[in-house]
């Protein structure tokens, strides 16, 4: 299985502003919409980003230095993604 390593700084740089997410929410992939609503209702701090390799992705921010990649659109690009 190929592991795609992505820098945390790249993921946090490509985040969409909240106003864009609010206005285009129903144009996002359905799976992303459902997961975003589900995790947001749990009180998690989430962000949605857009990357040329990953497509749309959902990021959970635990703290300033800690992020977790919860979902990404382009599953054909990499079987496993590692955040460095």
Secondary structure as GFF3:
##gff-version 3
##sequence-region A 1 84
A	DSSP	beta_strand	3	6	.	.	.	ID=ss1
A	DSSP	alpha_helix	8	13	.	.	.	ID=ss2
A	DSSP	alpha_helix	18	24	.	.	.	ID=ss3
A	DSSP	three_ten_helix	25	27	.	.	.	ID=ss4
A	DSSP	alpha_helix	30	41	.	.	.	ID=ss5
A	DSSP	beta_strand	46	51	.	.	.	ID=ss6
A	DSSP	beta_strand	55	61	.	.	.	ID=ss7
A	DSSP	beta_strand	67	72	.	.	.	ID=ss8
A	DSSP	beta_strand	80	83	.	.	.	ID=ss9
###
